[in-house]
Amino acid sequence: MLTLAQQPYAGLYNPKVFEYIVKSRRILSRPQGCADFLYNTMKHCWRYNPSDRPSFFQFLMRLEPYRTEVFNQQSFVLINYEKLKNEYRMDCDFDLTDDDEEKYEGEYEEDEEEEGIEEVDNHDEKEDDRFRQS
């Protein structure tokens, strides 16, 4: 959705992408021309701990100022919000504002040497053990 018509991690095979993401804690850097708002939103989605990531509905709420009326009228999630909210306990209380970045300071760090890659400094031994056991 936000790849700017480019393949993420272009030229890398899945094992290399896995190494970048899981072992080296890296994510894609902000593409040239990508709005800070969109990149910061994606960084929320890429947080290492899944419970720190927004749900799809929370993601949609973050994009509310940018959604068109046509999208709002045709979106399955938005049309069925009341039903889905109760069924899946959806809420929009998840804080996707950029002012919580202090909490995650050091989680994402620009990697100047490798264009298109950004370092992530949030090593979690338990997560590593889970991948080793697989």
N, C-alpha and C positions, 0 to 999 in steps of 0.2 A: 504494500500500500504506500509506503514512504521510501521507496528505493530510488526514486528519480530515474526510472527506467534503466537501472543498472542492477546487476546481480550482486547481492551482498557477498563479501569475501571472494570477489571474482578471481578466478585462477587457482583457488585453493580447493583441494578435495576434502571430503567430509572429515577424515582423520585430522587434517591440518586445522580445519575450523574448530573441531573439538578441542584440539590442543590450545588454540588461541583463547577459546571461551572458558573451558573448564580448568585446564592446567595453568595457563598464564593469566587468567582473569582479565581478558581483554575484550573490548567491544569496538564496534566501528566508530571512527571519529565522525564529527559532523561534516557531511558533504558540503562542498562549496555551493552556496546558494540556498541551503536549507535554513529555514528560519530557526532562530534560537528556541522559540516556543515549541516547534515540532521536535527538535532534537532533544530538548529537555524532557518532553513528554515521553519520547522513546527511551530515554535513560531511566525513567521511572519503570517502564515495562521491562527493562533489562536488568533490574536489580537482582543480585545473586540469590537472595532469600525470597522464595516465591510468595511468602506472606507479606512482603514489602511491595509487591507489584499490584497494580490496579486490576480490577476485573474488567471484562470487556465493557460492561455498562459504565463503570467509572471512567474508563477511557473515552467513551462516547460523551459523557458529561463534560469532560475536560475540553472536548472539541465543540461544545455547544455554541460558542460565539462564532464559529466558522462553518457550522452546518447550514445547508440551504433548506428552504421550506420543503422542497421536493424530497430531499433526503429524510427529513423528519416525518413526512407523510408515508414514505415507503419503507422505512426501517422497521423490520420485524420486532426488534427489541423495544423501540420507542412506542410503537403502536400497541404492543402487548405489555407495556411496563407494569401496570397494576397486577396482572396475573403473574408475570414472571417475578416480580418483586417478592410476592408471597411464596411462590413455589421454590425459588432459588435464593431467597433471602438477599436479594440485591439491594444495595444501598449506594448512595452517592456521597457518603460521609468521608470517604477515603481522601486524604489530603494530597492533591496532585499539584499544589502550588509549588513554585520554585523556592519559597522561603523556608522549606524544610531541608534544604541542601546541607546545612551545617551538620545535621544528624548523620548524613552520609558522606561527610567530608573525607576525602582520601579514597573513596570507593572507585571513583573514576578519575583517571589522570591522563592527560594528553600524552601520547607517545610521539615525540618529535621525529624520531628516526624512521619509523615505519608509517608511511602515508596511508591513511585509511584505517588505522588501528589505534585504539586507545587503551591504555593500561587500566586495570581494575585492581585495587589493593584491598581485598577483603577475603583473605584466605580463611577457609573453614575446614578443619581437619575431618569433622564428621561427614561433610559432604564428600570429601575425597575418599573416605573409607567406603561410602555407599557406592561410588563409581568403581572402586577397586574390586568390590565383591560381585559386581555384575558380570 
